[in-house]
Amino acid sequence: MAAKKPVNWWLWTKMLLGYAFTPFTPLFHHPLDEHSRKKRDLTCPFLFTQKNSGAAICVGGPAFTYWLTPTDEELFQKYNPELQKRSLERRFERQQEFDDFVTKLKEYSKSDKPIWTVQAEAEEKERQQRASVQKSLALADEVKARKEAMRREAGLPVEK
């Protein structure tokens, strides 16, 4: 059974507010304006049909899109078996990569600088750390080689 899609309440709120504040909705009623409003309604009866069609478009359009959009499970079932197998094998890895990306993005967004600037700085810092680690590993190998050379010169057994 397909998982139930989450409801985007922010989208529905924006649509209802857009519907409520259309030009055909009087926001402030003035008591003296009641007569002219009745007269306008008699002369322009199409205003209310436009309002109703606006509601149908505001609510019906996204609802139709929501109804047409397939779930992840429906899309997965349309894969061929080989793709399904590969997708299942790499699922955990992709989820982990996405989680790492989101956590880094959250860290970057805490800064006052633009995200791309912070990301470039973080990449530069990471590159410098990798270079320093490689340098320290090279120094450690060099020290180990010196010790082995000194042991050989002294006639001691070489440690492995």
MIRO-698701 format. One record per atom (N, C-alpha, C): x, y, z; chain; residue number from 1; residue in one letter. Coordinates in Angstrom, 1 decimal. Example, Ala and Ser with C-alpha at 12.3 -4.5 7.8 and 13.67 -1.06 7.14 Angstrom:
BEGIN
((13.2 -5.7 7.8) "A" 1 "a")
((12.3 -4.5 7.8) "A" 1 "a")
((13.2 -3.3 7.8) "A" 1 "a")
((12.8 -2.2 7.1) "A" 2 "s")
((13.7 -1.1 7.1) "A" 2 "s")
((12.9 0.0 7.9) "A" 2 "s")
This chain:
BEGIN
((0.8 -1.2 0.0) "A" 1 "m")
((0.0 0.0 0.0) "A" 1 "m")
((0.9 1.2 0.0) "A" 1 "m")
((0.5 2.2 -0.8) "A" 2 "a")
((1.3 3.4 -0.9) "A" 2 "a")
((1.2 4.2 0.3) "A" 2 "a")
((2.3 4.9 0.7) "A" 3 "a")
((2.3 5.7 1.9) "A" 3 "a")
((1.5 7.0 1.6) "A" 3 "a")
((0.8 7.5 2.6) "A" 4 "k")
((0.0 8.7 2.4) "A" 4 "k")
((0.9 9.9 2.2) "A" 4 "k")
((0.6 10.7 1.2) "A" 5 "k")
((1.4 11.9 1.0) "A" 5 "k")
((1.1 13.0 2.1) "A" 5 "k")
((2.2 13.7 2.5) "A" 6 "p")
((1.9 14.7 3.5) "A" 6 "p")
((1.2 15.9 2.9) "A" 6 "p")
((0.5 16.6 3.7) "A" 7 "v")
((-0.3 17.8 3.2) "A" 7 "v")
((0.6 19.0 3.3) "A" 7 "v")
((0.6 19.8 2.3) "A" 8 "n")
((1.4 21.1 2.3) "A" 8 "n")
((0.4 22.2 2.8) "A" 8 "n")
((0.4 22.4 4.1) "A" 9 "w")
((-0.6 23.3 4.7) "A" 9 "w")
((-0.2 24.8 4.3) "A" 9 "w")
((1.1 25.1 4.1) "A" 10 "w")
((1.5 26.4 3.7) "A" 10 "w")
((0.9 26.8 2.3) "A" 10 "w")
((0.9 25.8 1.4) "A" 11 "l")
((0.4 26.0 0.1) "A" 11 "l")
((-1.1 26.3 0.2) "A" 11 "l")
((-1.8 25.5 0.9) "A" 12 "w")
((-3.3 25.7 1.0) "A" 12 "w")
((-3.6 27.0 1.7) "A" 12 "w")
((-2.8 27.4 2.7) "A" 13 "t")
((-3.0 28.7 3.4) "A" 13 "t")
((-2.9 29.9 2.4) "A" 13 "t")
((-1.8 29.8 1.6) "A" 14 "k")
((-1.5 30.9 0.6) "A" 14 "k")
((-2.7 31.0 -0.4) "A" 14 "k")
((-3.2 29.8 -0.8) "A" 15 "m")
((-4.2 29.8 -1.8) "A" 15 "m")
((-5.5 30.4 -1.3) "A" 15 "m")
((-5.9 30.0 0.0) "A" 16 "l")
((-7.1 30.5 0.6) "A" 16 "l")
((-7.0 32.0 0.8) "A" 16 "l")
((-5.8 32.5 1.2) "A" 17 "l")
((-5.6 33.9 1.4) "A" 17 "l")
((-5.7 34.7 0.1) "A" 17 "l")
((-5.1 34.1 -1.0) "A" 18 "g")
((-5.3 34.7 -2.3) "A" 18 "g")
((-6.7 34.7 -2.8) "A" 18 "g")
((-7.5 33.7 -2.4) "A" 19 "y")
((-8.9 33.7 -2.8) "A" 19 "y")
((-9.6 34.7 -2.0) "A" 19 "y")
((-9.3 34.9 -0.7) "A" 20 "a")
((-10.0 35.8 0.1) "A" 20 "a")
((-9.7 37.3 -0.3) "A" 20 "a")
((-8.5 37.6 -0.8) "A" 21 "f")
((-8.2 38.9 -1.1) "A" 21 "f")
((-8.2 39.2 -2.6) "A" 21 "f")
((-9.0 38.5 -3.3) "A" 22 "t")
((-9.1 38.8 -4.8) "A" 22 "t")
((-9.9 40.2 -4.9) "A" 22 "t")
((-9.7 40.8 -6.0) "A" 23 "p")
((-10.3 42.2 -6.2) "A" 23 "p")
((-11.9 42.1 -6.1) "A" 23 "p")
((-12.5 41.0 -6.3) "A" 24 "f")
((-13.9 40.9 -6.2) "A" 24 "f")
((-14.5 40.8 -4.8) "A" 24 "f")
((-13.6 40.6 -3.8) "A" 25 "t")
((-14.0 40.6 -2.4) "A" 25 "t")
((-13.8 42.0 -1.8) "A" 25 "t")
((-14.9 42.6 -1.4) "A" 26 "p")
((-14.7 43.9 -0.7) "A" 26 "p")
((-14.1 43.7 0.7) "A" 26 "p")
((-13.0 44.3 1.0) "A" 27 "l")
((-12.3 44.1 2.3) "A" 27 "l")
((-13.0 44.9 3.3) "A" 27 "l")
((-13.4 46.2 3.0) "A" 28 "f")
((-14.0 47.1 4.0) "A" 28 "f")
((-15.3 47.5 3.5) "A" 28 "f")
((-16.4 47.2 4.2) "A" 29 "h")
((-17.7 47.6 3.8) "A" 29 "h")
((-18.0 49.0 4.4) "A" 29 "h")
((-18.5 49.9 3.6) "A" 30 "h")
((-18.9 51.1 4.1) "A" 30 "h")
((-20.4 51.1 4.0) "A" 30 "h")
((-21.1 51.6 5.1) "A" 31 "p")
((-22.6 51.5 5.1) "A" 31 "p")
((-23.2 52.2 3.9) "A" 31 "p")
((-22.7 53.3 3.5) "A" 32 "l")
((-23.3 54.1 2.4) "A" 32 "l")
((-23.0 53.4 1.1) "A" 32 "l")
((-22.1 52.5 1.0) "A" 33 "d")
((-21.8 51.9 -0.2) "A" 33 "d")
((-22.7 50.7 -0.5) "A" 33 "d")
((-23.6 50.3 0.4) "A" 34 "e")
((-24.4 49.2 0.2) "A" 34 "e")
((-25.3 49.3 -1.0) "A" 34 "e")
((-25.9 50.5 -1.2) "A" 35 "h")
((-26.8 50.7 -2.4) "A" 35 "h")
((-26.0 50.5 -3.7) "A" 35 "h")
((-24.8 51.2 -3.8) "A" 36 "s")
((-24.1 51.1 -5.0) "A" 36 "s")
((-23.6 49.6 -5.2) "A" 36 "s")
((-23.3 48.9 -4.2) "A" 37 "r")
((-22.9 47.5 -4.3) "A" 37 "r")
((-24.1 46.7 -4.9) "A" 37 "r")
((-25.3 46.9 -4.4) "A" 38 "k")
((-26.4 46.1 -4.9) "A" 38 "k")
((-26.7 46.5 -6.4) "A" 38 "k")
((-26.5 47.8 -6.7) "A" 39 "k")
((-26.7 48.2 -8.1) "A" 39 "k")
((-25.7 47.5 -9.0) "A" 39 "k")
((-24.4 47.5 -8.5) "A" 40 "r")
((-23.3 46.9 -9.3) "A" 40 "r")
((-23.6 45.4 -9.5) "A" 40 "r")
((-24.1 44.7 -8.4) "A" 41 "d")
((-24.4 43.3 -8.5) "A" 41 "d")
((-25.5 43.0 -9.6) "A" 41 "d")
((-26.5 43.9 -9.7) "A" 42 "l")
((-27.5 43.8 -10.6) "A" 42 "l")
((-27.0 44.0 -12.1) "A" 42 "l")
((-26.1 45.0 -12.2) "A" 43 "t")
((-25.6 45.3 -13.5) "A" 43 "t")
((-24.5 44.3 -14.0) "A" 43 "t")
((-23.8 43.8 -13.0) "A" 44 "c")
((-22.6 42.9 -13.4) "A" 44 "c")
((-22.8 41.6 -12.6) "A" 44 "c")
((-23.7 40.7 -13.1) "A" 45 "p")
((-23.9 39.5 -12.3) "A" 45 "p")
((-22.8 38.5 -12.6) "A" 45 "p")
((-21.9 38.7 -13.5) "A" 46 "f")
((-20.8 37.8 -13.8) "A" 46 "f")
((-19.7 37.8 -12.8) "A" 46 "f")
((-19.7 38.9 -11.9) "A" 47 "l")
((-18.6 39.0 -10.9) "A" 47 "l")
((-18.6 37.7 -10.0) "A" 47 "l")
((-19.8 37.3 -9.6) "A" 48 "f")
((-19.8 36.2 -8.7) "A" 48 "f")
((-19.5 34.9 -9.4) "A" 48 "f")
((-19.8 34.7 -10.6) "A" 49 "t")
((-19.3 33.5 -11.3) "A" 49 "t")
((-17.8 33.6 -11.5) "A" 49 "t")
((-17.2 34.7 -11.7) "A" 50 "q")
((-15.8 34.8 -11.8) "A" 50 "q")
((-15.2 34.4 -10.4) "A" 50 "q")
((-15.8 34.9 -9.4) "A" 51 "k")
((-15.3 34.6 -8.0) "A" 51 "k")
((-15.3 33.1 -7.8) "A" 51 "k")
((-16.4 32.4 -8.2) "A" 52 "n")
((-16.5 31.0 -8.0) "A" 52 "n")
((-15.5 30.2 -8.9) "A" 52 "n")
((-15.3 30.7 -10.1) "A" 53 "s")
((-14.4 30.0 -10.9) "A" 53 "s")
((-12.9 30.2 -10.4) "A" 53 "s")
((-12.7 31.4 -9.8) "A" 54 "g")
((-11.4 31.7 -9.2) "A" 54 "g")
((-11.2 30.7 -8.1) "A" 54 "g")
((-12.2 30.4 -7.3) "A" 55 "a")
((-12.0 29.4 -6.2) "A" 55 "a")
((-11.8 28.1 -6.7) "A" 55 "a")
((-12.4 27.7 -7.8) "A" 56 "a")
((-12.2 26.4 -8.4) "A" 56 "a")
((-10.8 26.3 -8.9) "A" 56 "a")
((-10.3 27.4 -9.5) "A" 57 "i")
((-8.9 27.3 -10.0) "A" 57 "i")
((-7.9 27.3 -8.8) "A" 57 "i")
((-8.1 28.1 -7.8) "A" 58 "c")
((-7.2 28.2 -6.7) "A" 58 "c")
((-7.1 26.9 -5.9) "A" 58 "c")
((-8.3 26.3 -5.7) "A" 59 "v")
((-8.3 25.0 -4.9) "A" 59 "v")
((-8.2 23.8 -5.9) "A" 59 "v")
((-8.8 23.8 -7.0) "A" 60 "g")
((-8.9 22.7 -7.9) "A" 60 "g")
((-7.6 22.4 -8.6) "A" 60 "g")
((-6.9 23.4 -9.0) "A" 61 "g")
((-5.6 23.2 -9.7) "A" 61 "g")
((-4.6 22.5 -8.9) "A" 61 "g")
((-4.2 23.0 -7.7) "A" 62 "p")
((-3.3 22.2 -6.9) "A" 62 "p")
((-3.8 20.9 -6.4) "A" 62 "p")
((-5.1 20.8 -6.2) "A" 63 "a")
((-5.7 19.5 -5.8) "A" 63 "a")
((-5.5 18.5 -6.9) "A" 63 "a")
((-5.7 18.9 -8.1) "A" 64 "f")
((-5.6 18.0 -9.3) "A" 64 "f")
((-4.1 17.6 -9.5) "A" 64 "f")
((-3.2 18.6 -9.3) "A" 65 "t")
((-1.8 18.2 -9.3) "A" 65 "t")
((-1.4 17.3 -8.3) "A" 65 "t")
((-1.9 17.5 -7.1) "A" 66 "y")
((-1.6 16.6 -5.9) "A" 66 "y")
((-2.2 15.2 -6.2) "A" 66 "y")
((-3.3 15.1 -6.9) "A" 67 "w")
((-3.9 13.8 -7.2) "A" 67 "w")
((-3.1 13.1 -8.3) "A" 67 "w")
((-2.6 13.9 -9.2) "A" 68 "l")
((-1.9 13.3 -10.3) "A" 68 "l")
((-0.4 12.9 -10.0) "A" 68 "l")
((0.2 13.5 -9.0) "A" 69 "t")
((1.6 13.2 -8.7) "A" 69 "t")
((1.7 11.8 -8.1) "A" 69 "t")
((2.6 11.0 -8.7) "A" 70 "p")
((2.7 9.6 -8.2) "A" 70 "p")
((3.6 9.6 -6.9) "A" 70 "p")
((3.3 8.6 -6.0) "A" 71 "t")
((4.1 8.4 -4.8) "A" 71 "t")
((5.5 7.8 -5.2) "A" 71 "t")
((6.4 7.8 -4.2) "A" 72 "d")
((7.7 7.2 -4.5) "A" 72 "d")
((7.5 5.7 -4.7) "A" 72 "d")
((6.6 5.0 -4.0) "A" 73 "e")
((6.4 3.6 -4.2) "A" 73 "e")
((5.9 3.3 -5.6) "A" 73 "e")
((5.0 4.1 -6.1) "A" 74 "e")
((4.5 3.9 -7.5) "A" 74 "e")
((5.6 4.1 -8.5) "A" 74 "e")
((6.4 5.1 -8.3) "A" 75 "l")
((7.5 5.3 -9.3) "A" 75 "l")
((8.5 4.1 -9.2) "A" 75 "l")
((8.8 3.6 -8.0) "A" 76 "f")
((9.7 2.5 -7.8) "A" 76 "f")
((9.2 1.2 -8.5) "A" 76 "f")
((7.9 1.0 -8.4) "A" 77 "q")
((7.3 -0.2 -9.1) "A" 77 "q")
((7.4 -0.1 -10.6) "A" 77 "q")
((7.6 1.1 -11.2) "A" 78 "k")
((7.7 1.2 -12.6) "A" 78 "k")
((9.1 0.9 -13.1) "A" 78 "k")
((10.1 0.8 -12.1) "A" 79 "y")
((11.5 0.5 -12.5) "A" 79 "y")
((11.5 -0.9 -13.0) "A" 79 "y")
((12.5 -1.2 -13.9) "A" 80 "n")
((12.7 -2.6 -14.2) "A" 80 "n")
((13.4 -3.3 -13.0) "A" 80 "n")
((13.4 -4.6 -12.9) "A" 81 "p")
((13.9 -5.3 -11.8) "A" 81 "p")
((15.4 -5.0 -11.5) "A" 81 "p")
((16.2 -4.9 -12.5) "A" 82 "e")
((17.6 -4.6 -12.3) "A" 82 "e")
((17.8 -3.2 -11.6) "A" 82 "e")
((17.0 -2.2 -12.1) "A" 83 "l")
((17.1 -0.9 -11.4) "A" 83 "l")
((16.6 -0.9 -10.0) "A" 83 "l")
((15.5 -1.7 -9.8) "A" 84 "q")
((15.0 -1.8 -8.4) "A" 84 "q")
((16.1 -2.4 -7.5) "A" 84 "q")
((16.8 -3.4 -8.0) "A" 85 "k")
((17.8 -4.1 -7.2) "A" 85 "k")
((19.0 -3.1 -6.9) "A" 85 "k")
((19.4 -2.4 -7.9) "A" 86 "r")
((20.5 -1.4 -7.7) "A" 86 "r")
((20.1 -0.3 -6.7) "A" 86 "r")
((18.8 0.1 -6.9) "A" 87 "s")
((18.3 1.2 -6.1) "A" 87 "s")
((18.2 0.8 -4.6) "A" 87 "s")
((17.8 -0.5 -4.4) "A" 88 "l")
((17.8 -1.0 -3.0) "A" 88 "l")
((19.2 -1.1 -2.4) "A" 88 "l")
((20.1 -1.5 -3.2) "A" 89 "e")
((21.5 -1.7 -2.7) "A" 89 "e")
((22.1 -0.4 -2.3) "A" 89 "e")
((21.8 0.7 -3.1) "A" 90 "r")
((22.5 2.0 -2.8) "A" 90 "r")
((21.6 2.9 -1.9) "A" 90 "r")
((20.4 2.4 -1.5) "A" 91 "r")
((19.5 3.3 -0.7) "A" 91 "r")
((20.1 3.9 0.5) "A" 91 "r")
((20.8 3.0 1.3) "A" 92 "f")
((21.3 3.5 2.6) "A" 92 "f")
((22.5 4.5 2.3) "A" 92 "f")
((23.3 4.2 1.3) "A" 93 "e")
((24.4 5.1 1.0) "A" 93 "e")
((23.8 6.5 0.5) "A" 93 "e")
((22.8 6.5 -0.3) "A" 94 "r")
((22.2 7.7 -0.8) "A" 94 "r")
((21.6 8.5 0.3) "A" 94 "r")
((20.9 7.8 1.2) "A" 95 "q")
((20.3 8.5 2.4) "A" 95 "q")
((21.3 9.1 3.3) "A" 95 "q")
((22.4 8.4 3.5) "A" 96 "q")
((23.5 8.9 4.3) "A" 96 "q")
((24.1 10.2 3.6) "A" 96 "q")
((24.4 10.1 2.3) "A" 97 "e")
((24.9 11.3 1.6) "A" 97 "e")
((23.9 12.5 1.7) "A" 97 "e")
((22.7 12.2 1.6) "A" 98 "f")
((21.7 13.3 1.6) "A" 98 "f")
((21.7 13.9 3.1) "A" 98 "f")
((21.7 13.0 4.1) "A" 99 "d")
((21.7 13.5 5.5) "A" 99 "d")
((23.0 14.4 5.7) "A" 99 "d")
((24.1 13.9 5.2) "A" 100 "d")
((25.3 14.7 5.4) "A" 100 "d")
((25.2 16.0 4.7) "A" 100 "d")
((24.6 16.0 3.5) "A" 101 "f")
((24.5 17.3 2.7) "A" 101 "f")
((23.6 18.3 3.5) "A" 101 "f")
((22.5 17.7 4.1) "A" 102 "v")
((21.5 18.6 4.8) "A" 102 "v")
((22.2 19.1 6.1) "A" 102 "v")
((22.9 18.3 6.8) "A" 103 "t")
((23.5 18.8 8.0) "A" 103 "t")
((24.6 19.9 7.7) "A" 103 "t")
((25.4 19.7 6.6) "A" 104 "k")
((26.3 20.7 6.2) "A" 104 "k")
((25.6 22.0 5.8) "A" 104 "k")
((24.5 21.8 5.1) "A" 105 "l")
((23.8 23.0 4.6) "A" 105 "l")
((23.2 23.8 5.8) "A" 105 "l")
((22.8 23.1 6.9) "A" 106 "k")
((22.3 23.7 8.1) "A" 106 "k")
((23.4 24.5 8.8) "A" 106 "k")
((24.6 23.9 8.8) "A" 107 "e")
((25.7 24.5 9.4) "A" 107 "e")
((26.1 25.8 8.6) "A" 107 "e")
((26.1 25.7 7.3) "A" 108 "y")
((26.5 26.8 6.5) "A" 108 "y")
((25.4 27.9 6.6) "A" 108 "y")
((24.2 27.6 6.8) "A" 109 "s")
((23.1 28.6 6.9) "A" 109 "s")
((23.2 29.4 8.2) "A" 109 "s")
((23.9 28.9 9.2) "A" 110 "k")
((24.0 29.6 10.5) "A" 110 "k")
((24.9 30.8 10.4) "A" 110 "k")
((25.7 30.9 9.4) "A" 111 "s")
((26.6 32.0 9.2) "A" 111 "s")
((25.9 33.2 8.6) "A" 111 "s")
((26.4 34.4 8.7) "A" 112 "d")
((25.9 35.6 8.1) "A" 112 "d")
((26.2 35.7 6.7) "A" 112 "d")
((27.2 35.0 6.2) "A" 113 "k")
((27.7 35.0 4.9) "A" 113 "k")
((26.8 34.2 4.0) "A" 113 "k")
((26.8 34.4 2.6) "A" 114 "p")
((26.1 33.6 1.7) "A" 114 "p")
((26.6 32.1 1.8) "A" 114 "p")
((25.7 31.2 1.6) "A" 115 "i")
((26.0 29.8 1.7) "A" 115 "i")
((27.1 29.3 0.8) "A" 115 "i")
((27.1 29.8 -0.4) "A" 116 "w")
((28.2 29.4 -1.3) "A" 116 "w")
((29.6 29.9 -0.9) "A" 116 "w")
((29.6 31.0 -0.2) "A" 117 "t")
((30.9 31.5 0.3) "A" 117 "t")
((31.4 30.7 1.5) "A" 117 "t")
((30.4 30.3 2.4) "A" 118 "v")
((30.8 29.5 3.5) "A" 118 "v")
((31.2 28.1 3.0) "A" 118 "v")
((30.5 27.6 2.0) "A" 119 "q")
((30.8 26.3 1.4) "A" 119 "q")
((32.3 26.3 0.8) "A" 119 "q")
((32.6 27.3 0.1) "A" 120 "a")
((33.9 27.4 -0.5) "A" 120 "a")
((35.0 27.5 0.6) "A" 120 "a")
((34.7 28.3 1.7) "A" 121 "e")
((35.7 28.3 2.8) "A" 121 "e")
((35.8 27.0 3.5) "A" 121 "e")
((34.7 26.3 3.6) "A" 122 "a")
((34.8 24.9 4.3) "A" 122 "a")
((35.6 24.0 3.4) "A" 122 "a")
((35.4 24.0 2.1) "A" 123 "e")
((36.1 23.2 1.2) "A" 123 "e")
((37.6 23.5 1.2) "A" 123 "e")
((38.0 24.8 1.3) "A" 124 "e")
((39.4 25.2 1.4) "A" 124 "e")
((40.0 24.7 2.7) "A" 124 "e")
((39.2 24.8 3.8) "A" 125 "k")
((39.7 24.3 5.1) "A" 125 "k")
((39.9 22.8 5.1) "A" 125 "k")
((39.0 22.1 4.5) "A" 126 "e")
((39.1 20.6 4.4) "A" 126 "e")
((40.3 20.2 3.5) "A" 126 "e")
((40.5 20.9 2.4) "A" 127 "r")
((41.7 20.6 1.6) "A" 127 "r")
((43.0 20.9 2.3) "A" 127 "r")
((43.0 22.0 3.1) "A" 128 "q")
((44.2 22.2 3.9) "A" 128 "q")
((44.4 21.1 5.0) "A" 128 "q")
((43.4 20.7 5.6) "A" 129 "q")
((43.5 19.6 6.6) "A" 129 "q")
((44.0 18.3 5.9) "A" 129 "q")
((43.5 18.0 4.8) "A" 130 "r")
((43.9 16.8 4.1) "A" 130 "r")
((45.4 16.9 3.7) "A" 130 "r")
((45.8 18.1 3.3) "A" 131 "a")
((47.2 18.3 2.9) "A" 131 "a")
((48.1 18.2 4.2) "A" 131 "a")
((47.7 18.7 5.3) "A" 132 "s")
((48.5 18.6 6.5) "A" 132 "s")
((48.5 17.1 7.0) "A" 132 "s")
((47.4 16.4 6.8) "A" 133 "v")
((47.4 15.0 7.2) "A" 133 "v")
((48.4 14.2 6.3) "A" 133 "v")
((48.4 14.5 5.0) "A" 134 "q")
((49.3 13.8 4.1) "A" 134 "q")
((50.7 14.2 4.4) "A" 134 "q")
((51.0 15.4 4.8) "A" 135 "k")
((52.3 15.8 5.2) "A" 135 "k")
((52.8 15.1 6.4) "A" 135 "k")
((51.9 15.0 7.4) "A" 136 "s")
((52.3 14.3 8.7) "A" 136 "s")
((52.5 12.9 8.4) "A" 136 "s")
((51.7 12.2 7.5) "A" 137 "l")
((51.9 10.8 7.2) "A" 137 "l")
((53.3 10.6 6.5) "A" 137 "l")
((53.6 11.6 5.6) "A" 138 "a")
((54.9 11.5 4.9) "A" 138 "a")
((56.1 11.6 5.9) "A" 138 "a")
((55.9 12.6 6.9) "A" 139 "l")
((56.9 12.7 7.9) "A" 139 "l")
((57.1 11.5 8.8) "A" 139 "l")
((55.9 10.9 9.1) "A" 140 "a")
((56.0 9.6 9.9) "A" 140 "a")
((56.7 8.5 9.2) "A" 140 "a")
((56.4 8.4 7.9) "A" 141 "d")
((57.1 7.4 7.1) "A" 141 "d")
((58.6 7.6 7.0) "A" 141 "d")
((58.9 8.9 6.9) "A" 142 "e")
((60.4 9.3 6.8) "A" 142 "e")
((61.1 9.0 8.1) "A" 142 "e")
((60.4 9.3 9.2) "A" 143 "v")
((61.0 8.9 10.6) "A" 143 "v")
((61.1 7.4 10.7) "A" 143 "v")
((60.1 6.7 10.3) "A" 144 "k")
((60.2 5.2 10.4) "A" 144 "k")
((61.4 4.7 9.5) "A" 144 "k")
((61.5 5.2 8.3) "A" 145 "a")
((62.6 4.8 7.4) "A" 145 "a")
((64.0 5.1 8.1) "A" 145 "a")
((64.1 6.3 8.7) "A" 146 "r")
((65.4 6.7 9.4) "A" 146 "r")
((65.7 5.7 10.5) "A" 146 "r")
((64.6 5.4 11.3) "A" 147 "k")
((64.9 4.4 12.4) "A" 147 "k")
((65.3 3.1 11.9) "A" 147 "k")
((64.7 2.6 10.8) "A" 148 "e")
((65.1 1.3 10.2) "A" 148 "e")
((66.5 1.4 9.7) "A" 148 "e")
((66.9 2.5 9.1) "A" 149 "a")
((68.2 2.6 8.6) "A" 149 "a")
((69.2 2.6 9.7) "A" 149 "a")
((68.9 3.3 10.8) "A" 150 "m")
((69.8 3.4 12.0) "A" 150 "m")
((69.9 2.0 12.6) "A" 150 "m")
((68.8 1.2 12.6) "A" 151 "r")
((68.9 -0.1 13.2) "A" 151 "r")
((69.8 -1.0 12.3) "A" 151 "r")
((69.6 -0.9 11.0) "A" 152 "r")
((70.5 -1.7 10.1) "A" 152 "r")
((71.9 -1.4 10.3) "A" 152 "r")
((72.3 -0.1 10.4) "A" 153 "e")
((73.7 0.3 10.6) "A" 153 "e")
((74.2 -0.2 11.9) "A" 153 "e")
((73.4 -0.3 12.9) "A" 154 "a")
((73.8 -0.8 14.3) "A" 154 "a")
((73.8 -2.3 14.3) "A" 154 "a")
((73.2 -2.9 13.3) "A" 155 "g")
((73.2 -4.4 13.3) "A" 155 "g")
((72.0 -5.0 14.1) "A" 155 "g")
((71.1 -4.2 14.5) "A" 156 "l")
((69.9 -4.7 15.2) "A" 156 "l")
((68.8 -5.2 14.2) "A" 156 "l")
((68.0 -6.1 14.7) "A" 157 "p")
((66.9 -6.5 13.8) "A" 157 "p")
((65.9 -5.4 13.4) "A" 157 "p")
((65.4 -5.4 12.2) "A" 158 "v")
((64.5 -4.4 11.8) "A" 158 "v")
((63.1 -4.8 12.2) "A" 158 "v")
((62.3 -3.8 12.8) "A" 159 "e")
((61.0 -4.1 13.2) "A" 159 "e")
((60.0 -3.9 12.0) "A" 159 "e")
((59.0 -4.7 12.0) "A" 160 "k")
((58.0 -4.6 10.9) "A" 160 "k")
((56.7 -4.2 11.5) "A" 160 "k")
